[in-house]
Each structure stands twice: as C-alpha cells, then as structure tokens.
Amino acid sequence: MSLLALCAAAYAALLVAAAVCDVAWLKVPNAIPVALLVLLGIAGAASPQPIFWLSHASAGAVILAFCVPLYALGKIGGGDVKLMSILGLWQGFPMLPTLLFAVAICGCAVAVTFLVLRALNARSWLASIGIRLVSLEAADNVPYAVAISGGALTILPHVPVLSPLFT
C-alpha cells in the first residue's frame, strides 16, 4: 500500500473519529484537527501531482474567517470551526463549494435524524442499556462534526491531494 493510500485511510479514520466524539460528547478533540494538519503535509509530499498550497491555505483562511464569528455568537462549536478550517486546507479553493454543499446536505440529514431521535426519546432507551450520548441530552445542539465529516467523506475521491488514488 502506498503512503498516499495510507494517508487517505488515516484521513477517513480521523473524520470518523471526529464524528463519533461529537455524537458522544459534543466535542471534537484538538488532536484530530492537528493530526489532519500533519497528515496534509505528509499527503502533499507523497502526492505525485503538484499542490497549489496558496489555494489550500486561502480556502482554510476563508472558512476560519467565516466560522470564528459564528463561534463567538455561540452558533457553532470550536471543534467544528477547527475541523471545517482544516478541511478547507485539504480542499483548496476549487473544491471548496463542493465541500460546503456536501456538508450542508449532510447537515440537513443529521439535523432531521437528531430531531427524530429526540422525539422518540432515544436517550431514555439508550440509557436503559447503559449508553449515554451527550448529543441526545442537549435539546438545542446538533453534533455538526457528523455532517462535516460526512460531507468530507462523500467527496473523498475529489480531494486534490488524494485524487491521484482515484484516477
């Protein structure tokens, strides 16, 4: 297995870990965005095609500039800001609209899923078998890292750094 393929597998695993952590605790550990940042450098070095780092850095900065005020207003969590910004770095400007669209579609699905789970009182059922999910206890919060990770995984074959694996 090539180094780039290992990077793609690690990328996917880290996104799944972010989603699981957010469902369980409504938090994305700082280690996940940091690991994704380090992994981007490794994948960029391993990729056979040239990487336009300015495009990637600019996309990450644009997302960060958009998300920080939302965080300051209490509309999104800090982990979501860090995760989206890092994924902007991975995508670069050409793929940024695709990422945002995929995250928005997944976000709708996640929101509806959590509305239904809360309406069905899934929290009580899970508690009866010894499972506690903070995301089901908070009536006004949705674990948006699930949507962010889902959107990013949906477009995985089109991530510029990883796309040579899929062509």
C-alpha positions in Angstrom: 0.0 0.0 0.0 1.4 3.4 -0.9 2.0 6.2 1.5 -0.8 8.2 -0.2 -3.2 5.4 0.3 -2.3 5.2 4.0 -2.9 9.0 4.2 -6.3 8.6 2.7 -7.2 5.8 5.1 -5.9 7.9 8.1 -7.9 10.9 6.8 -11.1 8.9 6.7 -10.4 7.3 10.1 -9.8 10.8 11.7 -13.1 12.1 10.2 -15.0 9.1 11.6 -13.3 9.7 15.0 -14.4 13.3 14.9 -18.0 12.4 14.2 -18.0 9.7 16.9 -16.5 12.0 19.5 -19.1 14.7 18.7 -22.0 12.4 19.0 -20.7 11.0 22.3 -19.6 14.3 24.0 -20.4 17.2 21.7 -16.7 17.8 21.4 -14.0 17.3 18.8 -10.7 16.6 20.5 -7.9 19.1 19.4 -5.7 16.1 18.5 -8.0 15.3 15.5 -7.6 18.7 13.6 -3.9 18.7 14.5 -3.4 15.2 13.1 -5.3 16.2 10.0 -3.0 19.1 9.5 0.1 17.0 9.9 -1.4 14.4 7.6 -2.0 17.0 4.9 1.7 17.8 4.9 2.6 14.1 4.6 0.0 13.5 1.8 1.1 16.6 0.0 4.7 15.4 0.0 3.5 11.9 -1.2 1.2 13.1 -3.9 2.5 12.8 -7.4 0.8 15.9 -8.6 1.7 19.5 -7.8 -0.1 21.0 -4.9 -1.1 24.7 -5.0 -0.5 25.4 -1.3 -1.7 29.1 -1.6 -5.1 27.9 -2.8 -5.3 25.5 0.1 -4.2 28.0 2.7 -6.6 30.6 1.3 -9.5 28.2 1.5 -8.8 27.3 5.1 -8.4 31.0 6.0 -11.7 31.9 4.3 -13.6 29.2 6.3 -11.8 30.2 9.5 -12.8 33.9 8.9 -16.4 32.9 8.3 -16.7 30.4 11.2 -15.0 32.4 14.0 -17.8 35.0 14.3 -20.3 32.2 14.3 -18.4 30.6 17.2 -18.2 33.9 19.0 -22.0 34.2 18.7 -22.4 30.6 20.1 -23.9 29.3 16.9 -21.2 26.6 16.3 -18.6 24.9 18.4 -14.9 25.4 18.4 -14.3 21.9 17.2 -16.5 22.5 14.2 -14.5 25.7 13.4 -11.2 23.8 13.6 -12.5 20.8 11.6 -14.0 22.9 8.8 -10.9 25.1 8.6 -8.6 22.1 8.3 -10.9 20.6 5.7 -10.7 23.9 3.8 -7.0 23.4 3.8 -7.4 19.9 2.4 -9.8 21.0 -0.4 -8.3 24.3 -1.7 -10.5 26.9 -3.4 -11.6 24.8 -6.5 -13.2 22.2 -4.3 -14.5 24.5 -1.5 -18.0 24.9 -3.0 -18.3 21.1 -3.3 -17.2 20.6 0.3 -19.7 23.2 1.6 -22.5 21.8 -0.4 -21.8 18.2 0.7 -21.6 19.4 4.4 -24.9 21.3 4.0 -26.7 18.2 2.6 -25.2 16.0 5.4 -26.1 18.7 7.9 -29.8 18.5 6.9 -29.7 14.8 7.3 -28.0 15.0 10.7 -30.5 17.6 12.0 -33.5 15.6 10.9 -32.0 12.4 12.4 -31.5 14.1 15.8 -34.9 15.7 15.8 -36.4 12.3 15.2 -34.2 10.6 17.8 -35.1 13.2 20.4 -38.8 13.0 19.6 -38.6 9.2 20.0 -36.8 9.7 23.3 -33.9 7.6 22.2 -31.9 9.0 25.1 -34.0 7.0 27.6 -33.8 3.9 25.6 -30.0 4.1 25.3 -29.7 5.0 29.0 -31.6 1.8 29.8 -28.8 -0.2 28.2 -26.1 1.8 29.7 -25.2 4.2 26.8 -25.1 7.9 27.4 -24.8 10.3 24.4 -24.4 14.0 25.4 -25.7 14.9 21.9 -29.1 13.5 22.7 -29.3 15.3 26.0 -28.8 18.8 24.6 -32.1 19.9 23.1 -30.6 22.8 21.1 -27.3 21.3 19.9 -26.5 19.1 17.0 -23.2 17.3 16.6 -22.3 19.1 13.4 -18.9 17.3 13.1 -21.0 14.4 11.9 -22.2 16.5 9.0 -18.8 18.0 8.4 -17.1 14.6 8.4 -19.9 13.0 6.3 -19.6 15.8 3.7 -15.8 15.5 3.6 -16.0 11.7 3.2 -18.6 12.0 0.5 -16.2 13.9 -1.7 -13.1 12.0 -0.7 -12.2 10.9 -4.2 -12.1 14.6 -5.2 -9.7 15.8 -2.5 -7.0 17.4 -4.6 -4.1 15.9 -2.6 -5.7 12.4 -2.6 -7.3 12.4 -6.1 -4.4 10.5 -7.8 -5.5 7.4 -5.9 -8.9 7.5 -7.6 -7.9 8.3 -11.2 
